[in-house]
């Protein structure tokens, strides 16, 4: 087998936990009209088919602004905008319906492919479109009559979920219908936010041109909290709009939003099936906050670890020692109270680091808080350029094995750590590659 073939197999193995985690979950994908015109669009369709085959419940929402502009231009028509929304008069509405209907049919056709020797072979997917979005007119704002431009009034969550339970992909166009039989031109972002909230989506994936959200220095922002969005200076109008859409979705109960590129043929799968992802993760503000520990946290950490020190689960640390090492710790805080803590001690010359003192308050165990802190410290270790992390444990070996650690000999420890090894405790050594 070639090296490339083995790399593919290893990637598949590493993605297995994500496959299991995503199975049965509901994802909403928002694709603008620009994505549909990009040469990578067919690859995105292939990836959507793959997600469907892996048991992910999918709602795909497409935009059509570029397609509408093209039809208006061909017809010699112009429309105005107010507050970023198109003013849709009767003539423009015909172009809107034509663009949205044509693009919907194109996507349905792509999702229906099953050509031999292609990623779609044997897919046999069912695509469902319909009047799932009830709309209302915007009306007159600031003296401007928006005519047939509307807002989402209601999402038929029961109808959408019925189709998802039947294994269908639900495809929504940027159109809404009123009880009076009218058609309204809707903002793609409005449908994405309202639909995600109504069906309790686990994720909202937003496609844009860039890899994610890029800061003013040109660096990718890998993740941020919804409450931090107002502090981010986006580099262009599209990124500002994507951030605002993610923030609105989080405020409406969607826990995770992902902003990725429609131009990268690996973006969707990399974001969903690898640890570091490809774009920007926007998470709902946690009721429990994770942060770097400071000197004021020493008392709270001691309160957590002292019972476990007495049981011999943790190595005893004096207040003085903890004060000197407080910069190595992360804490999880709930209502001002420290309920979990963990530490990372880097050994940079050996390209590895020690994960130590993972502890949760007895009242808050069982909520995967230890896993959360472990993942954050692993992310920190990667940022420091470390290739592996290790733990020394006497009573929690099985928990670390479940987190991907593998038992190793004491000789695998960095030389400095070997010299400090406590033979009397006889701790087991576990390593994990990052």
C-alpha positions in Angstrom: 0.0 0.0 0.0 1.2 3.5 -0.8 2.0 6.1 1.8 -0.9 8.2 0.5 -3.2 5.2 0.9 -2.1 4.7 4.5 -2.6 8.4 5.3 -6.2 8.1 4.0 -6.8 5.1 6.3 -5.3 6.9 9.3 -7.5 9.9 8.6 -10.6 7.6 8.5 -9.6 6.1 11.8 -9.1 9.4 13.4 -12.5 10.7 12.1 -14.4 7.8 13.6 -15.2 9.6 16.9 -16.6 12.5 15.0 -18.7 10.2 12.8 -20.2 8.6 15.9 -20.8 12.0 17.5 -22.5 13.5 14.4 -24.8 10.6 13.6 -28.4 11.5 14.2 -27.6 15.2 14.8 -29.3 18.0 12.9 -27.1 20.4 10.8 -28.3 23.4 8.9 -26.1 24.5 6.0 -26.3 28.1 4.6 -24.9 28.5 1.1 -25.0 31.9 -0.6 -25.6 32.4 -4.3 -21.9 32.9 -4.8 -21.2 29.4 -3.6 -23.5 27.9 -6.2 -21.6 29.7 -9.0 -18.2 28.6 -7.7 -16.4 25.7 -9.4 -16.2 23.9 -6.0 -19.9 23.7 -5.7 -20.2 20.1 -7.0 -17.7 19.0 -4.4 -19.8 20.6 -1.6 -22.7 18.6 -3.0 -20.6 15.4 -2.8 -19.8 16.2 0.8 -23.4 16.9 1.7 -24.2 13.4 0.2 -21.5 11.9 2.4 -22.9 13.6 5.5 -26.4 12.2 4.7 -25.0 8.7 4.2 -23.3 9.0 7.7 -26.7 9.6 9.3 -26.6 13.4 9.7 -30.0 15.1 9.4 -29.5 18.0 6.9 -31.3 21.2 6.0 -29.7 23.1 3.1 -30.6 26.7 2.7 -29.5 28.4 -0.5 -29.3 32.1 -1.4 -29.7 33.6 -4.9 -28.6 37.2 -4.7 -26.1 37.0 -7.5 -28.5 35.1 -9.7 -31.2 37.7 -9.1 -28.7 40.5 -10.0 -28.0 38.7 -13.3 -31.6 38.4 -14.2 -32.4 42.0 -13.3 -29.5 43.1 -15.5 -30.7 40.9 -18.4 -34.1 42.5 -18.1 -32.8 46.0 -17.9 -34.2 46.4 -14.3 -32.7 48.0 -11.2 -33.7 47.6 -7.6 -32.7 49.7 -4.6 -31.4 48.5 -1.2 -32.2 49.8 2.2 -30.3 48.6 5.3 -28.8 45.9 3.2 -32.1 44.5 2.0 -33.4 44.5 -1.6 -36.5 46.4 -2.3 -38.5 43.9 -4.3 -41.2 45.4 -6.5 -43.5 43.4 -8.7 -41.2 43.3 -11.7 -38.2 42.3 -9.5 -40.3 39.6 -7.8 -40.5 37.8 -11.1 -36.7 37.7 -11.3 -36.5 36.6 -7.7 -38.8 33.7 -8.3 -37.0 32.7 -11.5 -33.6 32.8 -9.9 -34.6 30.9 -6.7 -36.6 28.3 -8.6 -33.9 27.7 -11.2 -31.2 27.3 -8.5 -33.3 25.1 -6.4 -33.9 22.8 -9.4 -30.1 22.8 -10.1 -29.3 21.7 -6.5 -32.0 19.1 -6.6 -30.5 17.7 -9.8 -27.0 17.6 -8.3 -28.3 15.9 -5.2 -30.0 13.3 -7.4 -26.9 12.2 -9.2 -25.7 8.6 -9.0 -23.1 8.2 -11.7 -20.7 5.2 -11.4 -17.2 6.0 -10.4 -18.3 9.3 -8.7 -18.7 10.2 -5.0 -22.5 10.2 -5.6 -22.6 6.6 -6.8 -25.3 4.7 -4.9 -26.3 7.8 -2.8 -30.0 7.6 -3.7 -30.9 10.6 -1.6 -34.4 12.0 -1.3 -34.6 15.8 -1.4 -37.6 17.6 -0.1 -38.6 21.3 -0.8 -41.9 22.9 0.1 -43.8 25.7 1.9 -42.0 25.3 5.2 -41.4 29.0 5.6 -44.3 31.4 6.3 -43.4 35.0 5.7 -44.8 38.5 6.4 -44.1 41.7 4.5 -41.5 44.1 6.0 -43.9 47.0 5.0 -42.7 50.6 5.1 -39.6 51.4 7.0 -38.1 54.9 7.2 -40.5 55.9 4.6 -39.3 53.1 2.2 -41.9 50.6 0.9 -40.2 47.2 0.6 -43.1 45.8 -1.4 -42.5 42.0 -1.7 -39.5 41.8 0.6 -40.4 40.0 3.7 -39.3 38.5 7.0 -39.7 35.0 8.4 -42.9 34.7 10.4 -42.9 31.0 11.2 -41.0 27.9 10.4 -42.9 24.6 10.0 -40.5 22.8 12.3 -42.9 19.8 12.6 -43.0 19.4 8.8 -39.2 19.7 8.5 -38.5 17.2 11.2 -40.9 14.7 9.7 -38.9 14.8 6.5 -35.6 14.6 8.3 -36.8 11.6 10.3 -37.7 10.0 7.0 -34.1 10.4 5.8 -34.7 13.2 3.4 -32.5 16.3 2.9 -34.7 19.4 3.3 -33.9 22.2 0.8 -35.1 25.7 1.5 -35.0 28.6 -1.0 -34.9 32.3 0.0 -38.7 32.6 -0.5 -41.5 32.7 2.0 -45.3 32.3 1.6 -48.1 34.1 3.3 -51.6 32.7 4.3 -53.0 35.1 1.7 -51.1 33.4 -1.0 -48.4 36.0 -1.5 -44.7 35.2 -2.2 -42.0 37.2 -0.4 -38.2 37.6 -1.1 -36.5 36.7 2.2 -32.9 37.3 3.5 -30.9 34.1 3.5 -29.6 34.8 6.9 -33.1 35.3 8.3 -34.2 31.9 7.2 -31.0 30.3 8.5 -31.3 31.7 12.0 -35.0 31.1 12.3 -34.9 27.6 10.9 -31.9 26.5 13.0 -33.7 27.8 16.2 -37.1 26.3 15.3 -35.8 22.8 14.7 -33.3 22.9 17.5 -30.3 22.3 15.1 -27.1 21.1 16.7 -25.0 23.1 14.2 -25.4 26.0 11.7 -22.7 25.9 9.0 -22.2 29.2 7.2 -20.3 29.2 3.9 -18.4 32.3 2.8 -15.5 33.2 0.5 -12.7 33.2 3.1 -11.5 30.3 5.1 -13.3 31.6 8.1 -13.2 34.9 10.0 -9.9 36.7 9.3 -8.6 39.3 11.8 -7.1 42.6 10.8 -3.6 41.0 10.8 -4.7 38.4 8.2 -4.8 35.5 10.7 -7.7 33.1 11.0 -9.8 33.3 14.2 -10.2 29.6 15.0 -13.0 30.1 17.5 -14.8 32.7 19.5 -17.8 33.1 21.8 -20.9 34.7 20.6 -20.5 37.4 23.3 -17.1 38.3 21.9 -18.3 39.0 18.4 -18.8 42.7 19.0 -15.1 43.0 19.8 -14.0 41.5 16.4 -13.2 43.8 13.5 -14.2 41.9 10.4 -12.2 42.6 7.2 -15.2 43.0 4.9 -19.0 43.2 4.8 -19.5 39.5 4.1 -17.5 38.5 7.2 -19.4 41.0 9.3 -22.7 39.6 8.1 -21.6 36.0 8.7 -20.5 36.9 12.3 -23.8 38.6 12.9 -25.7 35.6 11.6 -23.7 33.3 13.9 -24.4 35.6 16.8 -28.1 35.7 16.2 -28.3 32.0 15.9 -26.5 31.5 19.2 -28.8 34.0 20.9 -31.7 31.9 19.6 -30.4 28.7 21.1 -28.0 27.2 18.5 -24.9 26.1 20.5 -22.4 25.9 17.6 -22.0 27.8 14.4 -19.2 27.1 11.9 -18.0 29.7 9.3 -16.1 28.0 6.5 -15.0 28.6 2.9 -17.1 27.5 -0.1 -14.0 27.7 -2.2 -12.0 25.0 -0.3 -12.9 21.5 -1.5 -12.0 20.1 1.9 -13.5 22.8 4.2 -16.7 21.1 5.3 -15.3 17.7 6.1 -12.2 19.1 7.7 -14.3 21.4 9.9 -16.6 18.6 11.0 -14.2 15.6 11.2 -10.9 16.9 12.5 -9.9 18.3 15.8 -8.6 21.7 14.6 -11.2 22.2 11.9 -10.8 24.5 8.9 -12.7 27.7 9.7 -14.1 29.6 12.6 -16.2 28.1 15.4 -18.6 30.4 17.1 -20.0 29.0 20.3 -22.8 30.0 22.5 -21.6 31.8 25.6 -21.2 29.2 28.3 -22.9 29.4 31.6 -19.7 27.9 32.9 -16.6 29.9 31.9 -13.2 28.4 31.2 -10.2 30.6 31.6 -6.5 30.8 32.6 -6.1 30.6 36.4 -4.7 33.6 38.4 -3.3 34.0 41.9 -6.8 34.7 43.3 -7.8 31.2 42.3 -5.3 29.4 44.5 -7.8 29.0 47.4 -10.5 27.6 45.1 -8.2 25.1 43.5 -6.9 23.9 46.9 -10.4 23.3 48.0 -10.9 21.0 44.9 -7.7 19.0 45.2 -7.2 18.6 49.0 -9.8 15.7 49.3 -8.2 13.9 46.4 -4.7 14.4 47.9 -5.9 12.8 51.1 -7.2 9.8 49.1 -3.9 9.5 47.3 -5.4 10.2 43.9 -3.4 13.4 43.5 0.1 14.3 44.5 0.0 16.7 47.4 0.8 20.4 46.6 1.5 23.1 49.1 -0.1 26.5 48.8 3.3 28.0 48.1 4.0 25.5 45.3 0.5 26.1 43.8 1.0 29.8 43.9 4.3 29.4 42.0 2.6 27.2 39.4 -0.7 28.9 39.0 0.1 30.1 35.5 0.0 26.4 34.4 -3.6 25.9 35.4 -7.0 26.4 33.7 -10.2 26.6 35.7 -13.9 26.2 35.0 -15.9 28.8 36.8 -19.7 28.7 37.5 -21.3 31.7 39.2 -17.9 32.8 40.4 -17.1 29.4 41.9 -14.2 27.2 40.7 -15.8 23.8 39.9 -13.0 22.2 37.9 -9.2 22.7 37.2 -6.4 21.2 35.3 -2.7 22.0 34.5 -0.3 21.8 31.6 3.5 21.6 32.2 5.4 22.0 29.0 8.7 20.2 28.3 9.6 22.1 25.2 13.0 20.5 24.5 11.2 17.1 24.4 8.3 18.5 22.4 5.8 17.1 25.0 3.9 18.3 28.0 2.4 16.9 31.2 -1.3 17.1 31.9 -1.8 17.1 35.6 -4.3 17.7 38.4 -7.5 17.2 36.4 -10.2 17.6 39.1 -13.9 18.5 39.4 -16.0 19.5 42.3 -18.0 16.5 43.6 -21.3 18.3 43.0 -20.4 18.8 39.3 -18.9 15.5 38.2 -20.4 13.6 35.3 -20.8 16.7 33.1 -17.7 16.0 30.9 -15.9 19.0 32.5 -12.7 17.0 32.8 -12.9 16.2 29.1 -13.5 19.9 28.3 -10.4 21.1 30.2 -8.3 18.2 28.8 -9.3 19.3 25.2 -8.5 22.9 26.0 -5.1 22.0 27.4 -4.4 19.8 24.4 -5.2 22.7 22.1 -2.9 24.9 24.2 -0.1 22.2 23.8 -0.5 22.2 20.0 -0.2 26.0 20.0 3.1 25.6 21.9 4.4 23.3 19.2 4.2 20.1 21.4 3.7 16.8 19.7 2.6 14.7 22.7 1.2 15.0 26.1 1.5 12.6 29.0 0.0 11.9 32.4 1.1 10.1 35.5 -1.8 8.4 37.4 -2.4 5.8 40.0 -6.2 5.4 40.1 -7.7 7.0 36.9 -6.0 5.0 34.2 -9.2 3.9 32.5 -10.5 7.4 32.2 -7.3 8.5 30.4 -7.5 5.4 28.1 -11.0 6.5 27.1 -9.6 9.9 26.2 -7.1 8.4 23.8 -4.0 7.9 26.0 -1.8 4.9 25.6 0.2 3.3 28.4 4.0 3.6 28.1 7.1 2.9 30.1 8.7 5.3 32.5 11.7 5.6 30.2 9.5 7.5 27.7 9.2 10.4 30.1 11.4 13.5 29.5 14.7 13.2 31.3 13.8 16.0 33.7 10.6 14.3 34.6 12.3 10.9 35.1 14.5 12.4 37.7 11.5 13.6 39.7 9.6 10.4 39.3 8.2 9.2 42.7 9.0 5.5 42.9 6.9 5.1 46.0 3.7 6.2 44.2 4.6 3.9 41.3 2.4 6.0 38.9 1.5 4.6 35.5 2.6 6.5 32.5 0.3 7.3 29.6 1.1 9.3 26.4 -1.2 10.8 23.7 -0.1 12.0 20.4 -1.5 15.4 19.3 
